[in-house]
Amino acid sequence: RIHRLREIFKLIVEISNDSKNSKKKHYARHLIVALLLDVLLGMIIGHIAAQYCDEIKALVYRIFGYWLQSKVMLERVSWIMSRHAPMGFKLNERWDTILGTMFILVVDAWQGLTVALSPYAEVIMSLCINCAMYGGGVSVLIAFVYDGLLILTLHVFFLYSICTRMQNAQITLLTSLFKLLRGKKKNILRNRVDHCAYDGPQLLVGTIIFVVALFLFQTTLAYYILVIGVWGSILTILSLLWLLLSLLGNLPLYSLLLVTYQRSLPVQTLSMGVVLEAKESWHNPTFLVKSKPCTVTIVLKAWIKFCSLKLYCAYESKATEGLVWSIISGVRIPTPSLVQT
């Protein structure tokens, strides 16, 4: 919000110095109309949320206090720790006990912390709603929900970070040892795989480590699938909130108003180019230059395409190898930053 106000103030100063710049005038009016709409929606949604504050608090506790921690995390971890080969994985008993105990301790510790801080939940929710109602707008409310979701799922992110590091380390180890068994190694300087002659002890030690890492990999993979499923669902919700905030922040309401009422305006401000129209005259052929009007469909398509491209760039700029390969190889997927909206 502060960044948007600074941008509006900067445009007003530039327009006062250069009053003939129509693009900056149009962009400044677009920002002002979007800001007024944001504040108006914040007042409406804030008043509605204030009336149902108790119901929202009970829903948050039911989702994050009971369903996420008890139903999803603890029950799934207990199911993996059972000796019934979950999902067909033959788990290592000791490594399974270590990972399962770590998961349960983290979830129990976070559950105890949230229970201790639950009396302050109503005060925090009232503060967020009041900020949205009295000038903050709906974007501030969405930002509070975004940050609150990150805080409430901090234990899931902690377990996700640990599992991604273990998954990445084991895949790197298995890849390197598999190349050793084939008599190859990776040349880091030239970024290629070269042949290498290993002696007997090196192959023996490499084979032993490869077998041990391969059998432990199934146990790590089982917990990694659990945590990547939970964190993937949370990341989807965060991405939807990010996309909603981006759509509201870049809503071309002023352009839509101009396109809707452009026939009643003395000058057509938005156009998609010009069209040459020939007059049917044998003696004096002439051409008329007419502007091609912009439509509501074109504005909405450009708006949705722009916000979708920003969401794609928010992920691909950090996960350069792609989301699918990041999930398989154990590379941590970043959350989209609200600054980029």
N, C-alpha and C positions, 0 to 999 in steps of 0.2 A: 504494500500500500504506500509506504514512504517513497519507494522507487517510482511508482506510478505518479504520485503527486509531484515529485521532482521533474519527471519527464514532461508533465503538463505545464509546469511553471517555466521550464526551459523553452518549450515551444511557444508559449505566450510572449516571452522576451524576444525570441527570434522573429515572430510575426510582427511585433511592434517595430522592429528594425527593418524588416522587409515585408511590407504589407501586400506585395504582388505575388507572393509565393502561395499558390492555391493548394499545392499538395500538403504543405505544413498546416494550412488552415483546416483542410479536411481531416487530417490526422488528429489535430488538436480537438476538433469537435467530436470525432470518434471516441477519443479517450474520455472526454467530459461526459458524453452520453453513457458510455460503458460504466463509468464511475458512479453516476447517478442511479443507474439500474442496479448496480451491485449493492449500493446503500439501501435502496428500496427493498430489494429481495432479502437483505439481511434483517431489516426491520420486520418484515412479514414472517420469515422463517423463525426469527428469534422469538417473536411473540407466541408462535405456535409451540416452539420447543419449551418455552417457559411454562405453558399450561400443562404439558405432559412431561415434566422434569422427572417425576418419580417413576413413570413408566419407562423412560429412557434409561434411568439408572438401573432399574431391575433388568432391562434387556441387556445392558452392557455386562452386568454381573453374571447373567445366565450364559452369555456367549463366551466371555473371556475367563470368568471365574470357574464355571462348571464344565461347559462343553469342551473348550479348548484344552484345559489342563487335565480334567478328570477323564472325560470321554475319549479324547483323541490321544493325548500324550501318554498318560499313565496306563490306560488300558492297552494301547498298542505296544508300549514298551513291555508290559507284562506278557503280552501275547508273543512277542519276539523272544523273550527270555524263556518261554516254555520250551520244553524239549520235544517239540513235535515238528521240527523242520519247517518253520513258516515260509510260505511261498516257494517251497522246494529247496531252500538253502540248508546245507548241512553246516551248522554253526559250530565254531569252536567254543566249548563250554566256558573256559576261563575268560577268554576275551569277551564273550557275550555277557558274562557276569560283570566284568569291569565296566563295559559301555552302558549296560542297562542300569547299574547302580549309579553311574554318573548322571544319566538322564533323570532318574528318579530324584536324586538329591537336588539337582538344579531346579526341577519343577516344584518340588516341595518347598525349597527355600524361596522361590519367587512367589509361590502361593501364600506363604506366611508373611512376606513383605507386603503383598497387595492387601491382605486382610488387615494388617496393621495400619495401612494408609487409607482404607475404605471410608472411615469417618470424614475424611476431607474431600471425598468425591463430590458431594453435593455443593460444597463451596467452589470447587474448581469448575463444575458445570455451570453454576450461576455466573461466575466470572466470564466464562466463554460466551454465554448467551447474552449477557449485558454488553460485552464488547461488540458483538454482532449487531445488537439492536441500536446502540447509540453511536452510529457512525462507522463502525468497523466494516460492515457489509457481510455478504454471504461468503466472500473469499476468505475473510478472517475466520469465519466459522469452519469452513472446509479445511483451512490450514490447522486449526485446533484439532479437528477430527483426525487429520493426517498424523500430526505429532503424537496425539493420544494413542492412536493405533500402534505407532512405533514403540512407544513406551510400554504399553500393555503387553506387547509381544517381544520384549527385549530378551527374555529367556530363550525364546525360539530362535532369535537371531544369534544368540551366543552358541547354542547347540549347532545351529547351521554353520557357523564359522568354523567350529571345531571339526565337524564332519567333512566340510569341504577341504580343509587342510589335510586331513587323513586320507581322503579319497584321492586328492591330487598327488600326495606323496607316494601312496601305494601304486597308483597308475604309472607314475614316473619310474618307480623302482622296478615294477614288472616289465615295463618297456625296455629299460636299460639291460636288465638281466636276460630278457628274451633275445636281444641283440647279441649279448655275450654268448648265449648257447648257439647262435648261428655263426659265430666267429666274426662279428662285426661290432663296430662302435660308432658313435656319433662324433663327427668332427665339428666342434663348436665354431672354430675360426672360419671355416668355409661353408658351414651350415649344410652338411651332407653326411651320409652314412658311408664309412670306409671299412674295408676289410682289415681284420686284426688277428694276429696269431697269438692264441693264449696257450699256456702250458697246462699240464694235468691238474696241479693243485688249484689253479685259478678256476678252471672249469668245474672242479668238484665243489669248491666253496660257493661258486655262483649257482650251481644246481641246487645245493642245499638251501640257500637263501631264497631262491626262486620258488621252491616247493613250499617252504614255510610261509612266504608272503602270499602265495596263491591260495592256500587254505585259510589264512586269516582274512583275505580280501572279501570272502563271502559274508563274514560277520559284519565287517565295516559297511559293505554294500547294503545290507538289510537295514541298518540304522540310517544310512544315508538316504535311502529311498523314503523312509518314514519322514525324516526331517525336511527333505526337499519337497515332499508333497504338502506338508503343513506350511512351510515358508513360501512355496509357490502360490498357494491360495491367498496368503496374506499379501504377497507381492502383487497379485492380480487386483486385489481391493485397493492397494495403494496406487497402482497405475490408473485405475478407474477414477479415483479421487483427483489424481494429478491431471488426467484428461479433462475431467469436469471443470477443474479450476482453470485450465488452459482455455477451454471453450468459453467460459464466462469472461475471462480476462481479454480475449480477442474477439468477442462477439461483435460483428459488424452491424450493430443496431442502427447507427446513423446512416450507413450506406443502404440498409434495407428501407429506412424511411424515405431516403432520397429516391430510391428505385420505385417504391410504391406510389409516391406522389409526384413523380417527375413530370407527368403530363400537365399538372396544374402549376408547375413552376415556370417562370418566364424564360429561364435559361437551363438547358439540360447539362447538369454537372457531371453525370456519370455516363460514359459511352464505351462501346467495345470496338470503336473504329469508325470508319466512314464508308458509305456506299454511293457509288456513282449511278444515277438514274437518268436514262436518256429520254428526252421529250420527242414525241412522235410529230415531227415537223419536216416536210420535204424541202422547204425553201430555206429555213434557218435552223439547222440541227443544233441543239444545245444539250448540255448535261447539268444535272442538279447534284450537288454534293450534300448528302444527308448523313447525319450521324446514326450509327447503329446503336439502339438503346440497350442498356444492360438490364438483365432480368434477375428476379429473385433467386431462381434456380442456380444461376451462375455464381452469385454471391455466396449462397449457402454451400455449394460444392467447393469453392475456393477456401471457405472458412474451415470446413471439415478436413479437407486435404492438408491445409496448413498445420492444423493441430495434430493430425495423425503423423505428419512428417516430423514434428517436434518430438512426439513421443518416441518415434523410431530412432531419431538421432540421440535422444537422451539415453537409450540403452546401447545402441551400436557404437557410440563414441567411446564408451568405457569397455564394453564387451566386444572387442574387435574381431574375435574369432567366431562370433555368432552365439546366440542364446542356447541352441541345442548342444553345440560342442562344449559350451561352458558348463552345462548341467552334467554332461557325460564325464568330462575330465576333472570336475571338481573345482572349477574356477568360480569364485564368489560373484554372484550377480548383484550389481549395485541397485539401490533404490533411486528412482528419479528425483532430482532436486527440485524443490518448489521455486527456486530462484530462476530456473529456466522457463517458467511459465510466462 
